[in-house]
């Protein structure tokens, strides 16, 4: 890592500065005096993961700017709820036939607000709000991997690879197969839908349940990490309290060569990755979530923060049945295209 421990500590101080100090006495507490984080939170938001380049290093917008920028996004979302025209034309050959319409999505209705700031991105470090450059290792890991968002040109664009993304169910991504979703889990990034998180807190453990793919993370409080040989996709999580802030540190990630939903061109976690998360109640209805990621895929650590509003909504089961039905048809479509390209279908 090129960044020093001092820089990481400075990042933590910057992130913590957004939490009102007066909030400490205004939050619900457990019987042992800790802030009570238990409950459901809806993290859906129109604020992007990375900052649009047009905003440069501007971390926040004025209320007027936020209304203009994110109001357009909310209006667009609403318009996509309108029924499709019955007499519309067929999609172009090889074009995108589309997936879910906006009825099935839940990206939120407005931007993140941290304190008095309407944020331009979830990432706040580096200062440009974008992921750091990849290391040589990080770039090499991504070469030759197929993105979850595959091309749909009507051509066999994967034919030059030794292993194609549609050769078998096992060569398709774990996101295609509804097995796991890195970005929704650790660090927790809002997605297109299923954005509810549940926290269950006890003195010895904290459970973090992610609605998207129904991933459960169990944090062992005041513990040591498991041996390095014990690994999982979500890593091994231990936690402790620093004042009124719950700190969760995750290591022991399982390194795999899977592309998921390509947040910043991401693949699976690296074996040496460490994610530090901080959970602080701003008030009874708002949790501030902050994170720092250290990974050999990137030249420097990166970090971000956003608010989690409490919600009375319950989690939906993430059954992902559409993946079960679609998988066979995806493979059939790939065989058909390969057959047409080779002349077998003539």
C-alpha positions in Angstrom: 0.0 0.0 0.0 1.3 3.5 -0.9 -0.8 5.2 1.7 0.5 5.4 5.2 -1.4 4.6 8.4 -1.4 8.3 9.2 -3.3 9.1 6.0 -5.8 6.3 6.8 -6.3 7.8 10.3 -6.8 11.2 8.8 -9.5 9.8 6.4 -11.3 8.4 9.5 -11.2 11.8 11.2 -12.5 13.5 8.1 -15.4 11.0 7.8 -16.3 11.3 11.5 -16.4 15.0 11.3 -19.8 14.8 9.5 -21.5 13.3 12.6 -23.1 16.0 14.9 -21.5 15.7 18.3 -24.8 16.7 19.9 -26.4 13.5 18.6 -24.7 11.3 21.2 -27.4 11.9 23.9 -30.3 11.8 21.5 -30.1 8.2 20.3 -31.8 5.0 21.6 -29.6 2.8 23.7 -29.4 -0.8 24.8 -29.4 -2.0 28.4 -25.6 -1.9 28.4 -25.6 1.7 27.3 -24.5 1.2 23.7 -26.4 3.0 20.9 -29.1 0.6 19.7 -28.5 0.0 16.0 -31.1 -2.8 15.7 -33.7 -2.3 13.0 -34.3 -2.0 9.3 -32.7 0.6 7.1 -33.5 1.6 3.5 -30.3 2.7 1.7 -31.8 3.4 -1.7 -30.5 6.7 -3.2 -30.1 8.5 -6.5 -26.6 9.6 -5.5 -24.0 7.6 -7.5 -21.2 5.4 -6.2 -18.6 7.4 -8.1 -18.8 11.2 -8.6 -19.6 12.3 -12.2 -16.5 13.9 -13.6 -18.4 17.1 -14.3 -18.3 17.9 -10.5 -14.6 17.5 -10.2 -13.7 17.7 -6.5 -17.0 19.1 -5.4 -18.2 16.8 -2.6 -21.6 18.6 -2.2 -24.2 20.6 -4.1 -26.3 23.5 -3.0 -29.9 22.7 -2.2 -30.9 24.3 -5.5 -28.4 22.3 -7.5 -29.3 19.1 -5.8 -33.0 19.7 -6.6 -32.2 20.3 -10.2 -29.8 17.4 -10.7 -31.6 14.7 -8.7 -35.0 16.0 -9.5 -34.3 15.1 -13.1 -33.4 11.6 -12.0 -36.5 11.2 -9.9 -38.7 12.5 -12.8 -37.0 10.0 -15.2 -37.6 7.1 -12.8 -41.3 8.1 -12.5 -41.8 8.3 -16.3 -40.4 4.8 -16.7 -43.3 3.5 -14.6 -45.7 4.4 -17.4 -47.1 1.4 -19.3 -45.4 0.7 -22.6 -47.3 1.4 -25.8 -49.1 -1.7 -27.1 -48.3 -1.0 -30.7 -44.6 -0.3 -30.2 -42.0 -1.6 -32.7 -39.9 -4.7 -32.0 -36.4 -4.0 -30.7 -33.6 -3.8 -33.3 -31.9 -7.1 -34.2 -29.1 -7.7 -31.8 -30.3 -4.7 -29.7 -31.0 -4.7 -26.0 -34.5 -6.2 -25.4 -34.4 -4.8 -21.9 -34.9 -6.3 -18.5 -36.9 -5.0 -15.6 -38.8 -1.7 -16.1 -38.8 0.9 -13.3 -41.8 -0.8 -11.6 -39.4 -3.4 -10.3 -36.6 -1.1 -9.4 -36.1 1.0 -6.2 -33.2 3.4 -6.7 -34.7 5.9 -4.3 -36.2 9.4 -4.8 -33.4 11.8 -3.8 -29.8 12.3 -3.0 -27.8 11.5 0.1 -27.7 14.2 2.7 -25.0 14.1 5.3 -25.4 16.9 7.8 -26.2 19.9 5.6 -24.5 18.5 2.5 -26.2 17.0 -0.5 -23.5 14.7 -1.7 -22.4 14.2 -5.3 -21.1 10.7 -4.7 -20.9 8.0 -2.0 -17.1 7.9 -2.4 -15.3 10.8 -0.8 -11.7 9.5 -0.8 -9.9 10.1 -3.1 -11.1 13.7 -3.1 -12.4 13.4 -6.7 -14.9 10.9 -5.5 -13.7 8.2 -7.9 -11.9 4.9 -7.4 -8.1 5.1 -7.4 -6.1 3.8 -10.3 -5.7 0.1 -10.6 -2.3 -1.5 -9.8 -0.6 -3.7 -12.4 -2.0 -6.7 -10.5 -5.5 -5.2 -10.4 -5.5 -4.5 -14.2 -4.1 -8.0 -14.9 -7.0 -9.6 -12.9 -9.6 -7.8 -15.0 -8.0 -8.6 -18.4 -9.9 -11.4 -20.1 -12.8 -11.4 -17.7 -16.3 -10.9 -19.0 -18.4 -8.2 -17.4 -21.8 -9.1 -15.9 -23.2 -6.5 -18.3 -22.3 -8.5 -21.4 -22.5 -7.1 -25.0 -25.7 -7.9 -27.0 -24.5 -7.2 -30.5 -26.1 -10.3 -32.0 -22.6 -11.6 -32.7 -20.4 -14.2 -31.1 -18.1 -11.6 -29.5 -16.7 -14.2 -27.0 -15.3 -16.6 -29.6 -11.6 -15.6 -29.2 -11.5 -16.6 -25.5 -10.3 -20.0 -24.3 -13.3 -20.1 -22.0 -16.5 -18.3 -23.0 -18.9 -16.7 -20.5 -21.7 -18.9 -21.8 -19.9 -22.3 -22.1 -21.7 -23.7 -19.1 -23.6 -22.6 -16.0 -20.3 -22.6 -14.1 -18.6 -20.2 -16.4 -21.2 -17.6 -15.9 -20.7 -15.0 -13.2 -21.9 -15.6 -9.6 -24.2 -12.6 -10.1 -25.8 -14.2 -13.2 -26.4 -17.3 -11.1 -27.8 -15.3 -8.1 -25.2 -16.7 -5.8 -23.5 -13.6 -4.3 -23.3 -9.8 -4.8 -20.1 -8.2 -3.5 -21.1 -4.5 -3.8 -24.3 -4.9 -1.8 -22.5 -6.6 1.0 -19.1 -5.3 2.1 -18.8 -2.4 1.8 -22.5 -2.0 1.5 -23.4 -0.1 -1.7 -26.9 0.8 -2.8 -28.1 -1.1 -5.8 -31.1 -1.0 -8.2 -33.5 -2.7 -5.8 -33.6 -4.8 -2.6 -31.9 -2.0 -0.6 -33.1 -2.8 2.9 -30.5 -3.7 5.5 -31.3 -5.3 8.9 -29.1 -5.0 12.0 -29.6 -7.2 15.0 -27.4 -6.2 17.9 -26.4 -8.1 21.1 -23.5 -7.5 23.4 -21.5 -10.4 21.9 -22.5 -10.3 18.2 -24.0 -8.0 15.6 -25.9 -9.5 12.6 -25.9 -7.6 9.3 -28.6 -8.9 6.9 -28.5 -7.7 3.3 -31.7 -8.0 1.3 -29.9 -8.4 -2.0 -29.2 -12.1 -2.3 -30.1 -12.5 1.4 -26.5 -12.4 2.7 -26.0 -12.7 6.4 -22.8 -11.3 8.1 -22.2 -12.1 11.7 -19.8 -9.8 13.5 -18.0 -11.3 16.6 -17.5 -8.5 19.1 -14.2 -8.0 20.8 -12.7 -11.1 19.1 -9.8 -12.1 17.0 -9.9 -12.9 13.3 -10.1 -16.5 12.2 -6.9 -18.2 10.9 -6.0 -17.0 7.4 -6.9 -20.3 5.8 -10.5 -19.8 6.7 -12.0 -17.6 4.0 -15.4 -16.6 2.6 -16.8 -14.2 0.0 -18.0 -11.8 2.7 -14.8 -12.2 4.8 -14.4 -12.7 8.5 -15.9 -9.8 10.5 -14.9 -8.7 14.0 -16.1 -5.6 15.8 -15.6 -3.3 18.7 -17.0 0.0 20.1 -15.1 3.3 19.9 -17.2 5.5 22.0 -20.7 5.5 20.3 -19.4 4.2 17.0 -19.4 0.5 16.1 -16.3 -0.4 14.1 -16.3 -3.6 12.0 -13.2 -4.9 10.4 -13.4 -7.6 7.7 -10.5 -9.7 6.4 -10.0 -13.3 5.2 -11.8 -12.7 1.9 -12.0 -15.4 -0.7 -10.3 -14.3 -3.9 -12.1 -15.4 -7.1 -12.0 -14.4 -10.7 -15.6 -13.3 -11.0 -16.9 -10.0 -12.4 -20.1 -9.0 -10.6 -22.0 -5.9 -11.3 -18.9 -3.9 -12.3 -19.1 -1.1 -9.8 -15.9 0.6 -11.0 -15.0 -2.5 -13.0 -14.8 -4.5 -9.8 -14.2 -8.2 -9.5 -14.1 -10.3 -6.4 -12.3 -9.2 -3.3 -8.5 -9.7 -3.1 -7.1 -12.2 -0.6 -5.3 -9.4 1.2 -8.3 -7.0 1.2 -9.4 -5.3 4.4 -12.6 -3.4 4.9 -13.2 -1.2 7.9 -16.8 0.0 8.4 -18.1 2.5 11.0 -21.7 2.6 12.1 -22.8 5.7 14.0 -26.4 6.8 15.0 -26.8 10.5 14.0 -30.3 10.5 15.6 -33.1 8.1 16.3 -34.0 7.7 12.6 -30.6 8.0 10.9 -27.4 5.9 10.8 -24.2 7.2 9.3 -22.3 4.4 7.5 -18.6 4.9 6.6 -16.1 2.6 5.1 -12.5 2.3 4.0 -11.2 -0.4 1.6 -7.6 -1.5 1.4 -6.9 -3.8 -1.6 -3.8 -4.7 -3.7 -6.0 -4.1 -6.8 -5.9 -0.4 -6.2 -2.9 2.0 -5.8 -4.3 3.6 -2.6 -7.2 2.8 -0.2 -10.5 4.4 -0.9 -13.5 5.3 1.3 -16.9 6.7 1.4 -19.9 7.5 3.5 -23.7 7.8 3.3 -26.7 7.9 5.6 -29.0 4.9 6.2 -32.6 6.1 7.1 -34.6 3.8 9.3 -37.6 2.2 7.7 -40.7 0.3 8.8 -40.5 -1.7 5.6 -39.7 -5.4 5.9 -37.2 -7.4 3.8 -38.4 -9.3 0.8 -37.1 -12.7 0.1 -34.4 -12.7 -2.6 -35.5 -15.9 -4.3 -34.1 -14.9 -7.8 -36.3 -17.4 -9.6 -35.8 -15.4 -12.9 -32.2 -16.5 -12.9 -33.2 -20.2 -12.7 -35.5 -19.8 -15.7 -33.1 -17.6 -17.7 -30.0 -19.6 -17.3 -31.0 -22.4 -19.7 -32.2 -19.8 -22.3 -29.0 -17.8 -22.1 -27.0 -21.0 -22.9 -29.4 -22.0 -25.7 -29.1 -18.5 -27.2 -25.3 -18.7 -27.1 -25.4 -22.1 -28.9 -27.7 -20.7 -31.5 -25.5 -17.7 -32.2 -22.4 -20.0 -32.4 -24.2 -22.3 -34.8 -25.2 -19.4 -37.1 -21.7 -17.9 -37.0 -20.1 -21.3 -38.0 -22.7 -21.9 -40.8 -24.1 -25.0 -39.0 -27.6 -23.6 -39.0 -27.7 -23.3 -42.8 
